[in-house]
């Protein structure tokens, strides 16, 4: 429906409805018959006579008819006219045909009524010999001329043709007037149904207003053309319907006109005036049962036409502004105004009455409703064009915003990477110096200062990493990189990291791992470490002195799922705050940040990391005496082989010392790493960029390569790719990324490039020791074993 021009569709409905009944009218026009108009030779009684019996023939009030329109008066409910039928008319079968608006018709021939009961315009046409909605009386046959006297009521000002017709002419009149009346009604009906369909398609309430107005116009047209007689209405029902429509139509029209001319938007004060007028009409509508038909008709005619015409200036203003619905409004109004004026002039006997007067207003209303339908279609087109323009503007704005956001994200990512690098690099230097000083002889005061510096450096490192991980979590860039690791070793590491913090508070900190948990599992141990660090840090922070923090690990029954519970004896989490604690920068209560410190990223970050692992985190239980948080993460099973454990190698009489290549652009960090390796008992060489690392790897074999990533000339990722492709002696040499970039996406890039492990700065001495044992010494052991096997095979041969 959106792709169809509704203006042409509405016009098509009008034309189709009209053309469908033209054959009936054309057929009626071809018929002939006997027709004689008696009105020009008749007399009207202009005196006072309120009786149902005819006035005396000799009464002086009888006078020739000098006007064409009649109406009943309250004191004179009946209109009396008389004439003469010639012998030719009385000797053949003839019918008397009157206006469809004439009611209570009684005909007297030579003083005697020709029917027992008056003929009403509301009589069912289908019960007549010839179905016709005009009053029709069959005249009796006589041998001579007869005097005829007609009595009728005229609630509407009507032009009353009095015709004597034969059967052929009666059929002609019936087909012609029925076809014309039904044609006009069908146009309005078709437009009503069409716009009701549009309402259900578009859901714009102005279409309901149109439908309501159209239904009122349809019923009013049926009343004026007397088609309502087919509905079998009584006189009381007819009067009630007529009075209701005379008030309801202006009431609905005011609402419809105000909407279609946009008065509320452009002329708000005028719109309020029309709302006040609508309220008056509503009061009159409620009071219609207490008014006579003529009173209501007078109010509708006098007040209604003024109200209708008052819309014309606003329509002209809108039309000048090239608002097409207003133009259709004016074009639709012109015929209706002309029809109403002609009808009024005829009812006042200023213009000569016409037998077609009952079709003026219905015909004009059909035209009006057709043009109003076109106005609605034009309005919808305007709204659609405005919507399309607005959508195009919104798309343009959205596209600009998207580009600005992408640019902002790039700037932010570059900034975070730069900040991360600039923060982690000096932190790495500090940690390296601390590790070198660890075995130096220090007095008690120096030892305390050493522990404070080490704790502050460690906490700063964790906070920097947490912020970067949270940014990745917000952008859904957290990527899990599973590897084989030992859950118990993770617990040992966390216990070591929090030992001093818990002891200083003091808080009892205990770790426990059930035997059901495998010694080694396949999952992202580094990410799980970050989850547990945040939870334990929160628990220790919120637990008061003398409290207890318990970390328990277990395996869910029959599932490869690791379940870790972190319990504390802190203040607990109120029920209202349970969901909020997983939102960033919230700590349950406003004052907790000031009381306990932190930025409120702990639980939200831990929850995001747990989700990235394919697991979940929830508040298991909480009260005023503490909280228990549950973390569940799936893991892959690791099948233990009979090979030597690479972390517990016994080199025996192996005298070869691991050789490690340190690739680091910062001279200070390069020096510290080499000194740390020297303390471990490893031979090392240092280069300052990726290109030198590739050359060194091509020149000689190494047992392990420690690779920084962000370096000049060639970065670590590109250098790793080159080594894996070109350095024959180091195609499978372990390459360990040691970088200041802590994002998960960057870690994945490093691993995809061919690196074996990924560590963020600062790199602690114990972590470096584990890396050397796991990778470098294992490679030495493997190489020596291969050499011995080759030697033994040569001896055997």
Secondary structure, 3 states (H helix, E strand, C coil): CCCCCHHHHHHHHHHHHHHCCHHHHHHHHHCCCCEEECHHHCEEECCCCCCCCCCCCCCCCEEECCCCEECCCCCCCCEEEEEEECHHHHHCCEEEECCCCCEEEEEEECCEECCCCCECCCCCHHHCCCCCCCCEEEECCCCCCEEEEEEEECCCCEECCCEEECHHHHHHHHHHHHHHHHHHHHHHHHHHHHHHHHHHHHCCHHHHHHHHHHHHHHHHHHHHCCHHHHHCCCHHHHHHHHHHHHHHHHHHHHHHHHHHCCHHHHCHHHHHHHHHHHHHHHHHHHHHHHCCHHHHHHHHHHHHHHHHHHCHHHHHHHHHCCCHHHHHHHHHHHHHHHHHHHHHHHHCCCCCCCCCHHHHHHHHHHHHHHHHHHHHHHHHHHHHHHHHHHHHHHHHHHHHHHHHHHHHHHHHHHHHHHHHHHHHHHHHHHHHHHHHHCCCCCCHHHHHHHHHHHHHHHHHHHHHHHHHHHHHHHCCCCCCCCEEECHHHHHHHHHHHHHHHHHHHCCEEEEEECCCCCCCEEECHHHHHHHHHHHHHHHHHHCCCCCEEEEEEEECCCCCEEEEEEEECCCCCCHHHCCHHHCCCCCCCCCHHHHHCCCCCHHHHHHHHHHHCCCEEEEEEEECCEEEEEEEEECEECCCCCCCCHHHCCCCCCCCCCEEEEECCCHHHHHHHHHHHHHHCCEEEEECCHHHHHHHHHHCCCCEEEECCCCCCCCHHHHHHHHHHHCHHHCCCEEEEEECCCCHHHHHHHHHHCCCEEEECCCCHHHHHHHHHHHHHHHHHHHHHHHHHHHHHHHHC
